[in-house]
Amino acid sequence: MEKEKKKREFPHTYVIIFSLIVIAAILTWIVPGGEFARVTKDVNGISREVIVPSSFTKVENQGQSWQIFTAIFQGMKRTYDIIFYILMIGGSFWLMNESKALDVAIYSFLNFTKRIERFKPLKMIGVNNIVITLIMICFSFFGAVIGMSEETIAFVVIFVPLAISMGYDSIVGICMCFLGAGLGFASALLNPFTIGIAQGLSGIQLFTGIEYRFIIWIVINAIGIGYVLWYANKIKKDPKKSPVYETDEYWRHKNANEENGVKTKPNTITWIIFASIAAVFALFSFSHPITHLMIGSSTISAPIIPIATIVWLLSGYAALRHSTQLFIVNILLFTILFLIVGVMGYGWYIKEIASLFLVMGICAGAAFGKNANQIARLFIEGAKDIMSAALVVGLASGIVVILEQGKIIDSLLFYSANAMEGYGKLVSVAIMFIFYNLLNLIIASGSAKAALTIPLMSQFSDLIGISRQTTVTIYQLGGGFTNLITPTSGVMVGVLSIAKIPYNKWFRWFLPLMIILIVAGFLLLIPTIYLKLNGF
């Protein structure tokens, strides 16, 4: 009897990323070294280090060998904020999950969708289709307007269990938040971290050309959401067709072991938590009576915190009359609300957002009756569960560290830019578009790509006769799609690790959609060359 051949195991995500670090190190011995001069420039009120065009000089490349190991440490060091953010998210949501509040909320939501399916128009469209579409549009809007990216990591532990409970898989779960925000980030409307910086460096009026970018946003979202809906309905009919059916056993097992629907009545501590949060809101209402929300170049001023305080008092009291779990869900909803207000109104970033979720976790644990020692132990358990996802972010950053230490990252940029000379407008635009898609393999940060390339590319666009607005649009679209698949993206690898999705599974699933989006993106660039569009 012949021995059954052992199924070939696909390399672990850590193995893939370390292999890329090794490849980057090999390139440092092959590619000639070079550097651009850099200057610090004020871009829309923020200091950015940008390259000086025509300043490229050849330098001796620094071949990397044993440095592949120190690069891992340095990668961890430069992404410490995201690493700690992920750990705090893991610990905080573990505390919330202990109360079964999310499970009660998910099953209440699913029961609600079943009830409204009685209406024929909704049944024809499919309530689940509407839910997926609305959630993705919501995240896409925030990706397009405020550059939501790292923030989506926190939502994975919400939407993956929801997707599993709805009869889908973990891929649909991360598509609701991560892919939704990614589509918006790529087809940005007012994103200050991409459009704002790129237009500022190009010397064109801030947030102009929004009319055509709105059309781009609609088209890109229609393609992305349509693809997800098609896939989701296929999995709904036959869950075993999911490429992550086996790995999703973790989530199915977790859902099956939750005490769904079991509600507890609030105790004295829960009421104290409610009153304490109300007191904090009241203090902030006096110190911040008016909040100025920045949306692109516009500002909306409103008494958001005082209004939120009143809503908290009403909704919190009503939730407490129902159950402790509903009160904890209310804490989560206000956490999300203040995340948005903090980012748009007070310039919050990872440090503030991580602290916000930490407070949420502590409040959720205390409201459920856990003492200080129990809260500490549960937080450590959650951080331990998500540790692998946190460490992979720093590992991925090691690729860029090697390229920078080897003095070849500027060389790759310089030689790529030179390859575009001597072609017509359309071919040049195509080459620039390909360049930005490939650049994501080594630089995942949208703002970093803008600071490194736009000073050079905006002047190059003048030479070939296309508008600088077109160059910004090329950067915007080209820097968005492959960013959702490159191993150097800390957000992407973090999301996949939390969702327990192997990188190769996501790569194979997303590749067809990425190709469709890239083709659509290039076709959307053609009108910017030949038509008179407002702002172009």
ChimeraX attribute file (.defattr): number of C-alpha atoms within 10 A of each C-alpha:
attribute: neighborCount
match mode: 1-to-1
recipient: residues
	/A:1	3
	/A:2	4
	/A:3	5
	/A:4	6
	/A:5	6
	/A:6	6
	/A:7	6
	/A:8	6
	/A:9	6
	/A:10	12
	/A:11	13
	/A:12	12
	/A:13	19
	/A:14	18
	/A:15	11
	/A:16	16
	/A:17	22
	/A:18	19
	/A:19	15
	/A:20	17
	/A:21	26
	/A:22	20
	/A:23	14
	/A:24	23
	/A:25	24
	/A:26	17
	/A:27	18
	/A:28	23
	/A:29	16
	/A:30	11
	/A:31	16
	/A:32	17
	/A:33	22
	/A:34	20
	/A:35	21
	/A:36	20
	/A:37	14
	/A:38	15
	/A:39	12
	/A:40	12
	/A:41	15
	/A:42	14
	/A:43	18
	/A:44	15
	/A:45	8
	/A:46	9
	/A:47	11
	/A:48	20
	/A:49	15
	/A:50	24
	/A:51	22
	/A:52	16
	/A:53	19
	/A:54	10
	/A:55	10
	/A:56	15
	/A:57	13
	/A:58	14
	/A:59	13
	/A:60	12
	/A:61	20
	/A:62	18
	/A:63	21
	/A:64	20
	/A:65	15
	/A:66	10
	/A:67	19
	/A:68	21
	/A:69	15
	/A:70	14
	/A:71	24
	/A:72	22
	/A:73	16
	/A:74	19
	/A:75	22
	/A:76	22
	/A:77	14
	/A:78	14
	/A:79	20
	/A:80	16
	/A:81	15
	/A:82	23
	/A:83	22
	/A:84	18
	/A:85	24
	/A:86	30
	/A:87	24
	/A:88	27
	/A:89	28
	/A:90	29
	/A:91	27
	/A:92	30
	/A:93	27
	/A:94	25
	/A:95	30
	/A:96	27
	/A:97	22
	/A:98	16
	/A:99	23
	/A:100	25
	/A:101	26
	/A:102	23
	/A:103	24
	/A:104	20
	/A:105	18
	/A:106	21
	/A:107	16
	/A:108	14
	/A:109	13
	/A:110	16
	/A:111	12
	/A:112	11
	/A:113	16
	/A:114	13
	/A:115	11
	/A:116	12
	/A:117	17
	/A:118	10
	/A:119	10
	/A:120	10
	/A:121	10
	/A:122	15
	/A:123	14
	/A:124	9
	/A:125	11
	/A:126	14
	/A:127	19
	/A:128	21
	/A:129	18
	/A:130	13
	/A:131	13
	/A:132	22
	/A:133	19
	/A:134	15
	/A:135	17
	/A:136	26
	/A:137	22
	/A:138	16
	/A:139	26
	/A:140	29
	/A:141	25
	/A:142	23
	/A:143	29
	/A:144	27
	/A:145	23
	/A:146	24
	/A:147	27
	/A:148	24
	/A:149	20
	/A:150	20
	/A:151	23
	/A:152	23
	/A:153	25
	/A:154	24
	/A:155	18
	/A:156	24
	/A:157	21
	/A:158	18
	/A:159	23
	/A:160	26
	/A:161	23
	/A:162	25
	/A:163	23
	/A:164	20
	/A:165	18
	/A:166	16
	/A:167	16
	/A:168	25
	/A:169	28
	/A:170	26
	/A:171	30
	/A:172	23
	/A:173	25
	/A:174	26
	/A:175	24
	/A:176	29
	/A:177	30
	/A:178	31
	/A:179	28
	/A:180	31
	/A:181	29
	/A:182	29
	/A:183	31
	/A:184	31
	/A:185	34
	/A:186	32
	/A:187	33
	/A:188	32
	/A:189	32
	/A:190	27
	/A:191	25
	/A:192	24
	/A:193	19
	/A:194	28
	/A:195	30
	/A:196	26
	/A:197	26
	/A:198	31
	/A:199	25
	/A:200	21
	/A:201	23
	/A:202	21
	/A:203	13
	/A:204	16
	/A:205	12
	/A:206	19
	/A:207	23
	/A:208	19
	/A:209	17
	/A:210	16
	/A:211	13
	/A:212	18
	/A:213	20
	/A:214	16
	/A:215	14
	/A:216	23
	/A:217	21
	/A:218	14
	/A:219	16
	/A:220	23
	/A:221	25
	/A:222	14
	/A:223	15
	/A:224	20
	/A:225	22
	/A:226	14
	/A:227	14
	/A:228	22
	/A:229	17
	/A:230	11
	/A:231	17
	/A:232	25
	/A:233	16
	/A:234	14
	/A:235	19
	/A:236	15
	/A:237	11
	/A:238	12
	/A:239	17
	/A:240	12
	/A:241	12
	/A:242	21
	/A:243	20
	/A:244	19
	/A:245	17
	/A:246	10
	/A:247	16
	/A:248	22
	/A:249	14
	/A:250	12
	/A:251	20
	/A:252	16
	/A:253	10
	/A:254	11
	/A:255	16
	/A:256	10
	/A:257	9
	/A:258	14
	/A:259	12
	/A:260	17
	/A:261	15
	/A:262	13
	/A:263	16
	/A:264	15
	/A:265	13
	/A:266	20
	/A:267	14
	/A:268	10
	/A:269	14
	/A:270	22
	/A:271	17
	/A:272	13
	/A:273	15
	/A:274	21
	/A:275	15
	/A:276	13
	/A:277	18
	/A:278	18
	/A:279	13
	/A:280	11
	/A:281	21
	/A:282	18
	/A:283	15
	/A:284	14
	/A:285	19
	/A:286	11
	/A:287	10
	/A:288	15
	/A:289	15
	/A:290	16
	/A:291	20
	/A:292	17
	/A:293	20
	/A:294	19
	/A:295	16
	/A:296	17
	/A:297	12
	/A:298	11
	/A:299	13
	/A:300	12
	/A:301	12
	/A:302	13
	/A:303	13
	/A:304	18
	/A:305	22
	/A:306	20
	/A:307	13
	/A:308	18
	/A:309	21
	/A:310	14
	/A:311	13
	/A:312	20
	/A:313	16
	/A:314	11
	/A:315	16
	/A:316	23
	/A:317	15
	/A:318	14
	/A:319	19
	/A:320	20
	/A:321	13
	/A:322	15
	/A:323	17
	/A:324	25
	/A:325	29
	/A:326	25
	/A:327	26
	/A:328	30
	/A:329	21
	/A:330	20
	/A:331	23
	/A:332	21
	/A:333	12
	/A:334	17
	/A:335	17
	/A:336	18
	/A:337	12
	/A:338	18
	/A:339	21
	/A:340	19
	/A:341	19
	/A:342	18
	/A:343	19
	/A:344	21
	/A:345	20
	/A:346	14
	/A:347	11
	/A:348	14
	/A:349	14
	/A:350	16
	/A:351	12
	/A:352	15
	/A:353	24
	/A:354	23
	/A:355	15
	/A:356	19
	/A:357	23
	/A:358	22
	/A:359	16
	/A:360	22
	/A:361	28
	/A:362	21
	/A:363	25
	/A:364	32
	/A:365	28
	/A:366	20
	/A:367	25
	/A:368	25
	/A:369	18
	/A:370	19
	/A:371	11
	/A:372	12
	/A:373	9
	/A:374	14
	/A:375	22
	/A:376	15
	/A:377	13
	/A:378	23
	/A:379	26
	/A:380	19
	/A:381	16
	/A:382	20
	/A:383	23
	/A:384	15
	/A:385	15
	/A:386	23
	/A:387	18
	/A:388	16
	/A:389	25
	/A:390	29
	/A:391	25
	/A:392	24
	/A:393	29
	/A:394	26
	/A:395	25
	/A:396	29
	/A:397	28
	/A:398	31
	/A:399	28
	/A:400	20
	/A:401	24
	/A:402	32
	/A:403	25
	/A:404	17
	/A:405	17
	/A:406	26
	/A:407	23
	/A:408	28
	/A:409	22
	/A:410	22
	/A:411	22
	/A:412	17
	/A:413	18
	/A:414	20
	/A:415	10
	/A:416	16
	/A:417	17
	/A:418	10
	/A:419	13
	/A:420	18
	/A:421	13
	/A:422	10
	/A:423	12
	/A:424	12
	/A:425	16
	/A:426	16
	/A:427	12
	/A:428	19
	/A:429	23
	/A:430	17
	/A:431	18
	/A:432	22
	/A:433	24
	/A:434	17
	/A:435	20
	/A:436	24
	/A:437	21
	/A:438	16
	/A:439	21
	/A:440	24
	/A:441	17
	/A:442	22
	/A:443	22
	/A:444	24
	/A:445	18
	/A:446	22
	/A:447	17
	/A:448	17
	/A:449	22
	/A:450	28
	/A:451	21
	/A:452	21
	/A:453	23
	/A:454	25
	/A:455	19
	/A:456	21
	/A:457	20
	/A:458	23
	/A:459	15
	/A:460	20
	/A:461	20
	/A:462	12
	/A:463	11
	/A:464	17
	/A:465	11
	/A:466	20
	/A:467	18
	/A:468	23
	/A:469	24
	/A:470	21
	/A:471	26
	/A:472	25
	/A:473	28
	/A:474	24
	/A:475	27
	/A:476	27
	/A:477	27
	/A:478	25
	/A:479	29
	/A:480	27
	/A:481	27
	/A:482	25
	/A:483	28
	/A:484	25
	/A:485	21
	/A:486	22
	/A:487	28
	/A:488	27
	/A:489	21
	/A:490	24
	/A:491	26
	/A:492	24
	/A:493	29
	/A:494	26
	/A:495	25
	/A:496	22
	/A:497	22
	/A:498	22
	/A:499	25
	/A:500	20
	/A:501	20
	/A:502	18
	/A:503	22
	/A:504	16
	/A:505	15
	/A:506	16
	/A:507	15
	/A:508	12
	/A:509	16
	/A:510	17
	/A:511	14
	/A:512	12
	/A:513	16
	/A:514	19
	/A:515	13
	/A:516	15
	/A:517	23
	/A:518	21
	/A:519	11
	/A:520	16
	/A:521	24
	/A:522	18
	/A:523	12
	/A:524	20
	/A:525	20
	/A:526	15
	/A:527	13
	/A:528	21
	/A:529	17
	/A:530	11
	/A:531	9
	/A:532	9
	/A:533	12
	/A:534	11
	/A:535	17
	/A:536	18
